[in-house]
Amino acid sequence: MKPAVAAALAAFALAEVVSADAPRPQFTPTSIQAPFIEQFTPDWSERWSTSQASKFQKEDDTEAFKYDGVWSVEEPEVFPGLAGDAGLVLKSKAKQHAISHLFDNPIDPKGKPLVVQYEVKLQKGLGCGGAYIKLLSATEAGVTPEEFSDKTPYTIMFGPDKCGQTNKVHFIFRHKNPKTGEFEEKHVKYPAYPKLAKTSTLYTLVVQPDQTFEIFINNESKKKGSLLEDFEPAVNPEAEIDDPEDKKPADWVEQAKIPDPKATKPADWDEDAPLEIPDEDAVKPEGWLEDEPLTIPDPDAQKPEEWDDEEDGEWFAPSIPNPKCEAAAGCGEWVRPVIRNPAYKGKWSAPLIDNPNYKGVWAPRKIPNPNYFEDKSPADFNPIGGVGFELWTMDEDILFDNIYIGHDPAQAKAFSAETFEQKIKIEQGQEDKEKETAAKAAEDAAASAAGFVGQVQSHVNTFIARARQDPIEAIKEMPQVAGGLGAAFAGLLGIVGLVGGVLGGGSKVKVTTKDGKKVDVPTAVKGKAKEVADKATATGVQAKDAVKKRANAVAAKVDDAADDE
C-alpha cells in the first residue's frame, strides 16, 4: 500500500474511533406546548402520510412524474448530534417526494404573530433541489394526504432552494384577491441566501400583525421587511392605471432640443484640419544613424549545400538586428512625432436650442383602476390546515427535524435552545475534527509524495553513476531503473518519429540546422535518430543495443513517412 493512502486510511480510522468513543447527550422530547411541534419520535408514522399522486405536464395533461421518492425517519449519518435524535430523511435521488401531516384543528394566524421554524441537514450537500416547507391551506374541500402534490393549495412556502442560478431562501405567501376571490403568489424581493452546510441549519420565519416579517438563519437575522412593500407582485394594485383607450396625438412633439436654424458656420472654421500634426519643435536625437537599417543579412550565414535555386528559389541570408543600432539613439529614417493640432475643430454642427414646439414626454391619462382594492392586513393569512414537504432534488439524505409552528417568537427560540443549540455544538465539533484530520492526512500525503520523488531521484542518480563505470553491471543490479529509463527514452523517440511523420505529409517542409544547412523535416528527424544509434554503436556496450534498435526503427518510420509523400 502506498504511504499516502495508508496515512489517509489511518487518519480516517482514527477519526472514526474518536467519533464513536465521544459521548453524546441523549435526546429528550420537548415539554414545550405549541399549536404544532414535530420531533419525529417513534410514533411519527401515525401522523405523517406519503403521497401517491402523480405530477402532470401542463401542455397535454399527461403524467410526467410519480411522487415515489422514499421517506424515512432515522438518525443522521453525517455529524450526528444528540444520541437517539431522529429526523425525517428524504432518501431518493432525482425523485419527486411528497409527505404531509394534517392538523386536527386548523391554525388561524389572524391578528397574531406567526412563527415557522424547522431544521435542515444537507448530509450530502445541495447541488440542485429544494428543502423548503409548505403550510397547507385549510379549505372546505380539505386536503387528502395521498393526493398531496404541487397543485395542493398552500398558505406559505418557506425555506432553501438551490439549482443553477437559483440560490435563495423562499418566502412565498398566497394572497386572496378580495374582488375576484382568486389567489396569487407573492414572492419576497431580494431573498436571503441559504446556508449550505452538512451540519444542521435552523430556519425561522416570524410574521407580525403589523405586516412586518423577519427571517433568521441559525438565530441570526438575515432578512426583514414589510408584506406591503417588499413582495412582488405587490399585495395591493395601483389605484389608477393608464387608460388603454388613450392614444398619443399625431402632432405631439417629444423632441426637447433642435439645431438652431439661424446658426451659421464661422468663416474660420476649417473642417478639413487634421486631428494630429507633426511636432515642428522636435529635433532628431544626437547619434541617430539615419543611413543604417534596423536589420541586416547575417554575414555568417552560408547557403546550404542542398539548396536548389530552381526548386527552392533564390537563397537569402536570414536577417539579424543591426549591431550598429544597439548603442545608437536609433536607425533608419527619422520621423517627427505627432501632436494634437491646436487648429482642429472637426465637423461643424449647429448648436442645440429649446424646441418651441416641445410638449414633453407623452403618457396616457390615468383612470381609476376597476380592479383596485386595498388590503391593509395581508398578514391575516388563510387558516393553516397542515404541513408538508413537496420536493424534487438531485441530492438525497436531506434531513428535516424540530418543526415549530406557533405564535410566540420567544417560545420558538426556547425550543431551539433545547434542540438546535445543543446539537449544533456537537456537530460543529465533529466537523472541525474532520477538517483537522483531513488537513493532517493531506500533510502526510504531501510528505510521502516528496519522499517518494526523492527516493526515485536517488535511485536514478545511483544508476547513472554506476552505468558510467560499467553499464552492463548497472543494468543487472538495477533492472527496474534501467527499464524505466528505457521506456521513457523510447517514448521520446516515438514522439519525434510521430512529429516527423505528420510534418512529412504533403509538400516538403524545410528547416535550417545549427550549421546553416537547410534540410526537410523527415531527413532531420531521421538523421537525429541515426545519430543516436551511431552513438550507441560507438560505445560498444551491448546493453545499449536495444536503444540502437529503437532509434533505427524510428528512422525507418520516418523513411516510410517521407516515401508516402
C-alpha positions as CSV (number, residue, x, y, z in Angstrom):
1,M,0.0,0.0,0.0
2,K,1.3,3.5,-0.9
3,P,2.4,5.6,2.2
4,A,0.0,8.4,1.3
5,V,-3.0,6.0,1.1
6,A,-2.0,4.3,4.3
7,A,-1.7,7.6,6.1
8,A,-5.1,8.8,4.9
9,L,-6.8,5.5,5.9
10,A,-5.2,5.6,9.3
11,A,-6.3,9.1,9.8
12,F,-9.8,8.2,8.7
13,A,-9.9,5.2,11.1
14,L,-8.7,7.4,13.9
15,A,-11.4,9.9,13.3
16,E,-14.0,7.1,13.3
17,V,-12.7,5.9,16.7
18,V,-12.7,9.3,18.2
19,S,-16.3,9.9,16.8
20,A,-17.5,6.6,18.1
21,D,-16.0,7.0,21.5
22,A,-17.1,10.5,22.1
23,P,-20.2,10.5,24.4
24,R,-23.2,12.4,23.0
25,P,-26.0,13.8,25.1
26,Q,-29.2,11.8,24.9
27,F,-32.2,13.2,23.0
28,T,-35.2,14.1,25.2
29,P,-38.6,15.1,23.7
30,T,-39.5,18.7,24.5
31,S,-42.2,19.6,27.0
32,I,-43.0,22.9,25.2
33,Q,-46.6,23.1,24.1
34,A,-47.4,24.9,20.8
35,P,-50.0,24.7,18.1
36,F,-47.7,22.3,16.3
37,I,-44.3,20.7,17.2
38,E,-42.8,17.8,15.4
39,Q,-39.6,16.0,16.6
40,F,-40.2,12.7,14.7
41,T,-40.5,10.5,17.7
42,P,-41.2,6.7,17.1
43,D,-44.9,7.3,16.6
44,W,-44.3,9.7,13.7
45,S,-45.9,7.3,11.1
46,E,-49.3,7.8,12.9
47,R,-49.2,11.5,12.0
48,W,-47.5,11.7,8.6
49,S,-48.6,10.2,5.2
50,T,-46.7,9.9,2.0
51,S,-48.3,11.0,-1.3
52,Q,-49.3,8.6,-4.0
53,A,-50.1,11.3,-6.5
54,S,-48.7,12.0,-9.9
55,K,-47.3,15.2,-11.4
56,F,-48.8,16.1,-14.8
57,Q,-47.5,18.1,-17.7
58,K,-49.3,21.4,-18.3
59,E,-49.4,21.2,-22.1
60,D,-51.2,17.9,-22.6
61,D,-52.1,16.9,-19.1
62,T,-50.0,13.7,-19.4
63,E,-48.3,12.1,-16.4
64,A,-44.7,13.3,-16.0
65,F,-43.7,12.0,-12.6
66,K,-44.9,10.0,-9.7
67,Y,-44.3,11.0,-6.1
68,D,-42.4,7.8,-5.5
69,G,-39.5,9.2,-3.5
70,V,-38.8,7.3,-0.3
71,W,-39.0,8.9,3.1
72,S,-37.5,7.5,6.3
73,V,-37.1,8.6,9.9
74,E,-33.6,7.9,11.2
75,E,-30.6,9.4,12.9
76,P,-28.2,11.4,10.8
77,E,-25.2,9.5,9.3
78,V,-23.1,12.7,8.9
79,F,-22.1,14.6,12.0
80,P,-24.8,13.1,14.4
81,G,-25.8,15.3,17.2
82,L,-27.9,14.2,20.1
83,A,-28.0,10.4,20.6
84,G,-31.3,9.0,19.6
85,D,-32.4,12.2,17.8
86,A,-34.0,11.1,14.6
87,G,-35.3,13.2,11.8
88,L,-37.4,12.9,8.6
89,V,-35.0,12.0,5.8
90,L,-35.6,12.4,2.0
91,K,-33.9,9.2,0.8
92,S,-34.2,9.1,-3.0
93,K,-32.1,11.0,-5.6
94,A,-33.7,12.6,-8.6
95,K,-37.2,11.7,-7.4
96,Q,-40.4,13.5,-6.6
97,H,-41.1,13.5,-2.9
98,A,-44.2,14.5,-1.0
99,I,-45.3,13.9,2.6
100,S,-47.7,15.7,4.8
101,H,-49.4,15.9,8.2
102,L,-52.9,17.4,8.7
103,F,-53.8,19.3,11.9
104,D,-56.7,18.2,14.0
105,N,-57.6,21.9,14.3
106,P,-56.5,24.5,11.7
107,I,-54.1,27.2,12.9
108,D,-55.6,30.7,12.3
109,P,-52.8,33.4,12.1
110,K,-55.3,36.3,12.0
111,G,-54.3,39.1,14.4
112,K,-51.4,37.1,15.9
113,P,-47.7,36.6,15.2
114,L,-46.9,33.6,13.1
115,V,-43.7,31.7,13.6
116,V,-42.5,28.9,11.3
117,Q,-39.3,27.2,12.3
118,Y,-37.5,24.0,11.3
119,E,-34.1,22.4,10.9
120,V,-32.5,21.2,7.6
121,K,-29.4,19.0,7.5
122,L,-27.9,18.6,4.0
123,Q,-25.9,15.4,4.6
124,K,-24.8,15.2,1.0
125,G,-25.0,18.9,0.1
126,L,-27.5,20.6,-2.0
127,G,-26.4,20.9,-5.7
128,C,-29.9,21.1,-7.3
129,G,-33.1,20.8,-5.3
130,G,-35.3,22.3,-2.6
131,A,-35.5,21.9,1.1
132,Y,-38.5,24.2,1.9
133,I,-41.6,23.5,3.9
134,K,-45.2,24.2,2.9
135,L,-48.0,25.3,5.2
136,L,-51.1,23.8,3.6
137,S,-54.2,25.8,3.4
138,A,-57.3,24.7,5.3
139,T,-60.1,24.6,2.6
140,E,-63.7,23.4,2.6
141,A,-62.7,20.6,0.3
142,G,-59.9,19.6,2.7
143,V,-56.6,18.0,1.8
144,T,-56.2,14.4,1.1
145,P,-52.6,13.4,2.1
146,E,-52.5,10.7,-0.6
147,E,-53.2,13.3,-3.2
148,F,-50.7,15.9,-1.9
149,S,-48.9,17.4,-4.9
150,D,-47.7,20.7,-6.4
151,K,-51.3,21.5,-7.1
152,T,-52.3,21.3,-3.4
153,P,-53.2,24.8,-2.1
154,Y,-50.7,26.2,0.4
155,T,-50.6,29.4,2.5
156,I,-46.9,29.8,3.0
157,M,-43.8,28.3,1.4
158,F,-40.6,28.9,3.3
159,G,-37.0,27.5,3.1
160,P,-33.9,27.0,1.0
161,D,-33.8,26.2,-2.7
162,K,-30.8,25.9,-5.0
163,C,-30.4,24.9,-8.6
164,G,-28.4,26.7,-11.4
165,Q,-28.8,30.4,-10.9
166,T,-31.4,29.9,-8.1
167,N,-29.9,30.1,-4.6
168,K,-32.2,31.6,-2.1
169,V,-34.5,31.2,0.9
170,H,-38.0,31.3,-0.3
171,F,-40.7,33.2,1.4
172,I,-43.9,33.0,-0.6
173,F,-47.4,33.5,0.6
174,R,-50.6,33.1,-1.3
175,H,-52.9,36.1,-1.1
176,K,-56.6,36.1,-1.9
177,N,-57.9,38.9,-4.1
178,P,-61.0,40.3,-2.3
179,K,-62.6,41.3,-5.6
180,T,-62.1,38.2,-7.7
181,G,-61.6,35.6,-5.0
182,E,-58.5,34.3,-6.8
183,F,-55.2,33.5,-5.1
184,E,-51.9,35.0,-6.3
185,E,-48.4,34.1,-5.1
186,K,-46.4,36.9,-3.5
187,H,-42.6,36.4,-3.6
188,V,-40.2,38.3,-1.3
189,K,-37.9,40.6,-3.1
190,Y,-34.1,40.1,-2.8
191,P,-34.3,36.9,-0.7
192,A,-31.7,35.8,1.7
193,Y,-29.1,33.2,0.8
194,P,-29.3,29.8,2.4
195,K,-26.6,28.2,4.5
196,L,-25.4,25.1,2.6
197,A,-23.8,23.0,5.3
198,K,-23.7,19.4,6.3
199,T,-24.4,20.4,9.9
200,S,-27.9,21.3,10.9
201,T,-29.2,24.7,9.9
202,L,-32.2,26.4,11.6
203,Y,-34.6,28.4,9.5
204,T,-37.1,30.7,11.3
205,L,-39.8,33.0,9.8
206,V,-41.6,35.5,12.0
207,V,-44.5,37.5,10.7
208,Q,-46.0,40.1,12.9
209,P,-49.6,41.5,12.9
210,D,-48.2,44.9,11.9
211,Q,-47.4,43.4,8.5
212,T,-43.6,43.1,9.1
213,F,-41.6,40.0,8.8
214,E,-38.1,38.7,9.7
215,I,-36.1,35.7,8.5
216,F,-33.5,34.1,10.8
217,I,-30.8,31.5,9.9
218,N,-29.3,29.9,13.0
219,N,-31.0,32.6,15.1
220,E,-29.2,35.3,13.2
221,S,-31.4,37.9,11.3
222,K,-30.8,37.7,7.5
223,K,-33.8,39.5,6.0
224,K,-36.6,41.8,7.3
225,G,-39.2,43.9,5.7
226,S,-42.9,44.6,5.1
227,L,-45.6,42.4,3.4
228,L,-47.0,45.6,1.9
229,E,-43.7,46.9,0.4
230,D,-41.2,44.0,-0.2
231,F,-43.1,41.5,-2.3
232,E,-43.7,41.1,-5.9
233,P,-46.2,41.4,-7.4
234,A,-47.4,43.9,-4.8
235,V,-50.3,42.9,-2.5
236,N,-52.3,45.9,-3.4
237,P,-52.7,47.1,-7.0
238,E,-52.3,50.7,-8.1
239,A,-55.4,53.0,-7.5
240,E,-55.0,54.4,-11.0
241,I,-53.9,52.8,-14.3
242,D,-53.1,54.1,-17.8
243,D,-56.1,54.5,-19.9
244,P,-55.8,51.7,-22.6
245,E,-58.0,53.8,-24.9
246,D,-55.8,56.9,-24.8
247,K,-53.6,57.4,-27.9
248,K,-50.8,59.9,-28.5
249,P,-51.8,62.7,-30.9
250,A,-50.1,62.7,-34.3
251,D,-48.8,66.2,-33.8
252,W,-47.3,65.6,-30.3
253,V,-43.6,66.7,-30.2
254,E,-41.4,64.9,-27.8
255,Q,-38.0,66.3,-29.1
256,A,-36.9,68.7,-26.4
257,K,-33.9,70.2,-28.4
258,I,-33.4,71.1,-32.0
259,P,-30.5,72.5,-34.1
260,D,-30.6,76.3,-34.2
261,P,-31.9,77.1,-37.7
262,K,-30.3,80.6,-37.5
263,A,-26.8,79.5,-36.7
264,T,-24.1,79.6,-39.5
265,K,-20.7,78.1,-39.6
266,P,-17.9,80.6,-38.8
267,A,-15.7,81.7,-41.7
268,D,-12.6,80.5,-40.0
269,W,-13.9,77.0,-39.2
270,D,-11.7,74.5,-41.0
271,E,-13.5,71.1,-41.1
272,D,-10.5,69.6,-43.0
273,A,-7.9,70.4,-40.4
274,P,-6.3,67.1,-39.2
275,L,-6.6,65.9,-35.6
276,E,-2.8,65.5,-35.3
277,I,0.2,67.2,-36.9
278,P,4.0,66.7,-36.9
279,D,5.7,68.3,-34.0
280,E,7.8,71.1,-35.6
281,D,9.7,71.7,-32.4
282,A,11.0,68.1,-32.3
283,V,14.7,67.5,-33.3
284,K,16.4,64.4,-34.4
285,P,18.2,62.8,-31.4
286,E,22.0,63.1,-31.5
287,G,23.6,59.9,-32.7
288,W,20.7,58.8,-34.8
289,L,22.1,56.6,-37.7
290,E,19.7,57.5,-40.5
291,D,21.7,55.6,-43.1
292,E,21.8,52.4,-41.1
293,P,18.9,49.8,-41.5
294,L,17.4,48.2,-38.4
295,T,18.3,44.7,-39.6
296,I,21.0,43.3,-41.9
297,P,21.6,39.9,-43.5
298,D,23.5,37.6,-41.3
299,P,27.1,37.8,-42.5
300,D,28.0,34.4,-41.0
301,A,25.1,32.5,-42.7
302,Q,26.0,30.3,-45.6
303,K,23.9,28.9,-48.4
304,P,23.2,25.2,-47.6
305,E,24.8,22.7,-49.9
306,E,21.4,21.0,-50.6
307,W,19.8,24.3,-51.6
308,D,18.5,24.1,-55.2
309,D,17.8,27.6,-56.7
310,E,15.4,26.2,-59.3
311,E,13.4,24.2,-56.7
312,D,13.8,26.4,-53.6
313,G,14.2,29.8,-55.2
314,E,16.9,32.4,-54.6
315,W,18.6,32.0,-51.3
316,F,18.8,34.9,-48.9
317,A,20.7,35.0,-45.7
318,P,18.5,35.4,-42.6
319,S,18.2,38.8,-41.1
320,I,19.6,39.8,-37.8
321,P,19.4,43.0,-35.7
322,N,21.9,45.6,-36.9
323,P,24.7,45.6,-34.3
324,K,25.4,49.3,-35.0
325,C,21.9,50.2,-33.8
326,E,22.3,48.7,-30.3
327,A,24.4,51.6,-29.0
328,A,22.9,54.3,-31.2
329,A,19.8,56.5,-30.5
330,G,18.1,54.9,-33.4
331,C,18.4,53.7,-37.0
332,G,16.6,54.3,-40.2
333,E,14.7,57.3,-41.4
334,W,13.8,59.7,-38.5
335,V,10.2,60.8,-38.5
336,R,8.9,63.7,-36.4
337,P,6.4,62.6,-33.6
338,V,2.9,63.9,-33.9
339,I,1.0,66.2,-31.6
340,R,-2.6,67.3,-31.3
341,N,-3.5,70.0,-33.9
342,P,-4.4,73.2,-32.0
343,A,-6.4,74.3,-35.1
344,Y,-8.5,71.1,-35.2
345,K,-12.3,71.8,-34.8
346,G,-13.9,68.8,-36.6
347,K,-17.2,68.7,-38.3
348,W,-19.3,71.8,-37.6
349,S,-22.9,71.4,-36.5
350,A,-25.4,74.0,-35.4
351,P,-25.8,74.4,-31.6
352,L,-29.0,73.0,-30.0
353,I,-31.8,75.2,-28.7
354,D,-35.0,74.6,-26.9
355,N,-37.7,73.3,-29.3
356,P,-40.5,75.8,-29.3
357,N,-43.0,73.0,-30.2
358,Y,-41.9,70.6,-27.4
359,K,-44.8,69.3,-25.4
360,G,-42.9,66.8,-23.1
361,V,-42.9,63.0,-23.0
362,W,-46.3,61.8,-23.8
363,A,-48.1,59.4,-21.3
364,P,-51.6,58.1,-21.4
365,R,-54.0,59.7,-19.0
366,K,-54.8,57.9,-15.8
367,I,-58.2,56.4,-15.0
368,P,-59.4,54.7,-11.8
369,N,-58.3,51.1,-11.6
370,P,-61.5,49.0,-11.9
371,N,-59.7,46.1,-10.1
372,Y,-58.3,48.2,-7.3
373,F,-58.6,47.1,-3.7
374,E,-56.7,47.8,-0.5
375,D,-55.8,45.0,1.9
376,K,-54.0,46.6,4.9
377,S,-53.7,43.3,6.7
378,P,-52.1,40.6,4.4
379,A,-50.6,39.0,7.5
380,D,-54.1,37.7,8.2
381,F,-53.2,34.6,6.3
382,N,-55.7,32.0,5.4
383,P,-56.1,29.3,8.1
384,I,-53.4,26.6,8.0
385,G,-54.7,23.0,7.8
386,G,-51.4,21.1,7.7
387,V,-47.8,21.0,6.9
388,G,-45.9,19.2,4.2
389,F,-42.7,18.7,2.1
390,E,-43.3,18.6,-1.7
391,L,-39.8,18.4,-3.2
392,W,-37.6,17.4,-6.1
393,T,-33.9,17.2,-5.6
394,M,-30.7,15.7,-7.1
395,D,-29.3,15.2,-3.6
396,E,-30.6,12.5,-1.2
397,D,-30.4,12.2,2.6
398,I,-31.7,15.6,3.4
399,L,-32.9,15.6,7.0
400,F,-35.7,17.7,8.5
401,D,-36.3,18.0,12.2
402,N,-37.8,20.0,15.1
403,I,-40.6,21.7,13.2
404,Y,-42.4,24.5,15.2
405,I,-45.5,26.4,14.0
406,G,-47.0,28.8,16.5
407,H,-47.5,32.4,17.6
408,D,-44.7,33.1,20.1
409,P,-41.2,34.0,18.8
410,A,-39.8,33.7,22.4
411,Q,-41.2,30.2,22.7
412,A,-39.7,29.2,19.3
413,K,-36.3,30.4,20.4
414,A,-36.6,28.5,23.7
415,F,-37.5,25.4,21.7
416,S,-34.4,25.9,19.5
417,A,-32.3,26.4,22.7
418,E,-33.0,22.9,23.9
419,T,-32.8,21.2,20.4
420,F,-30.7,23.0,17.8
421,E,-28.4,24.9,20.1
422,Q,-27.5,21.6,21.8
423,K,-26.9,19.5,18.7
424,I,-25.0,22.2,16.7
425,K,-22.2,22.3,19.2
426,I,-21.7,18.6,18.8
427,E,-21.9,18.7,15.1
428,Q,-19.5,21.6,14.7
429,G,-17.1,19.8,16.9
430,Q,-17.2,16.8,14.7
431,E,-16.9,18.9,11.6
432,D,-13.8,20.7,13.0
433,K,-12.3,17.4,13.9
434,E,-12.9,16.1,10.4
435,K,-11.2,19.2,8.9
436,E,-8.2,18.7,11.2
437,T,-8.0,15.0,10.2
438,A,-8.2,15.9,6.5
439,A,-5.6,18.6,6.8
440,K,-3.3,16.2,8.7
441,A,-3.8,13.5,6.0
442,A,-3.1,16.0,3.3
443,E,0.2,16.9,5.0
444,D,1.2,13.3,5.4
445,A,0.3,12.5,1.8
446,A,2.4,15.5,0.6
447,A,5.3,14.4,2.8
448,S,5.1,10.8,1.5
449,A,5.0,12.1,-2.1
450,A,8.0,14.2,-1.5
451,G,9.9,11.3,0.0
452,F,8.9,9.0,-2.9
453,V,10.2,11.5,-5.5
454,G,13.4,11.9,-3.6
455,Q,13.8,8.2,-3.4
456,V,13.3,7.8,-7.2
457,Q,15.8,10.6,-7.9
458,S,18.3,8.9,-5.7
459,H,18.0,5.6,-7.5
460,V,18.3,7.3,-10.9
461,N,21.5,9.2,-9.8
462,T,23.0,5.9,-8.4
463,F,22.2,4.1,-11.7
464,I,23.8,6.8,-13.8
465,A,26.9,6.8,-11.7
466,R,27.3,3.0,-11.9
467,A,26.5,3.0,-15.7
468,R,29.3,5.3,-16.4
469,Q,31.7,2.7,-14.9
470,D,30.1,-0.5,-16.1
471,P,26.7,-0.2,-17.9
472,I,26.0,-3.9,-18.0
473,E,26.5,-4.4,-14.3
474,A,24.4,-1.3,-13.6
475,I,21.5,-2.8,-15.6
476,K,21.9,-6.2,-13.8
477,E,21.9,-4.6,-10.4
478,M,19.1,-2.1,-11.0
479,P,16.9,-3.6,-13.8
480,Q,13.8,-1.6,-12.7
481,V,15.6,1.7,-13.1
482,A,17.1,0.7,-16.4
483,G,13.7,-0.4,-17.7
484,G,12.0,2.8,-16.6
485,L,14.6,5.0,-18.2
486,G,14.5,2.9,-21.4
487,A,10.7,3.2,-21.6
488,A,11.0,6.9,-21.2
489,F,13.6,7.2,-23.9
490,A,11.6,5.0,-26.2
491,G,8.6,7.2,-25.7
492,L,10.6,10.3,-26.6
493,L,11.8,8.8,-29.8
494,G,8.3,7.7,-30.6
495,I,7.1,11.3,-30.3
496,V,9.9,12.5,-32.5
497,G,9.0,9.9,-35.1
498,L,5.3,10.9,-34.9
499,V,6.1,14.5,-35.5
500,G,8.4,13.7,-38.4
501,G,5.6,11.5,-39.9
502,V,2.9,14.2,-39.6
503,L,5.1,17.0,-40.9
504,G,6.4,14.8,-43.7
505,G,2.9,14.6,-45.3
506,G,2.2,16.9,-48.3
507,S,4.9,19.3,-49.5
508,K,8.4,19.2,-48.1
509,V,8.9,21.4,-45.1
510,K,12.5,22.6,-44.7
511,V,14.3,23.7,-41.6
512,T,17.7,25.3,-41.1
513,T,20.1,23.4,-38.9
514,K,22.6,25.0,-36.5
515,D,25.4,24.8,-39.1
516,G,23.2,26.7,-41.6
517,K,22.1,23.8,-43.7
518,K,18.6,23.6,-44.9
519,V,17.0,20.2,-44.9
520,D,13.5,18.7,-44.8
521,V,11.9,17.6,-41.5
522,P,11.9,13.8,-42.2
523,T,15.6,14.0,-43.1
524,A,16.4,16.0,-40.0
525,V,14.5,13.6,-37.7
526,K,15.9,10.5,-39.4
527,G,19.4,11.9,-39.1
528,K,18.9,12.6,-35.4
529,A,17.7,9.1,-34.8
530,K,20.6,7.6,-36.7
531,E,22.9,9.8,-34.7
532,V,21.6,8.3,-31.5
533,A,22.0,4.8,-32.9
534,D,25.6,5.5,-34.1
535,K,26.5,6.8,-30.6
536,A,25.1,3.6,-29.1
537,T,27.2,1.5,-31.5
538,A,30.3,3.6,-30.8
539,T,30.2,2.8,-27.1
540,G,30.4,-0.9,-27.9
541,V,28.1,-1.6,-25.0
542,Q,25.7,-4.5,-25.6
543,A,23.3,-3.1,-23.0
544,K,22.5,-0.3,-25.4
545,D,21.7,-2.4,-28.4
546,A,18.0,-2.1,-27.6
547,V,18.2,1.7,-27.7
548,K,20.0,1.5,-31.0
549,K,17.3,-0.8,-32.4
550,R,14.6,1.6,-31.3
551,A,16.4,4.5,-32.9
552,N,16.8,2.6,-36.2
553,A,13.1,1.7,-36.0
554,V,12.2,5.4,-35.7
555,A,14.5,6.2,-38.7
556,A,12.7,3.6,-40.7
557,K,9.3,5.0,-39.8
558,V,10.5,8.4,-40.9
559,D,11.7,7.0,-44.2
560,D,8.3,5.4,-44.7
561,A,6.6,8.7,-44.0
562,A,8.8,10.5,-46.5
563,D,8.1,7.9,-49.1
564,D,4.4,8.4,-48.6
565,E,4.8,11.9,-49.9
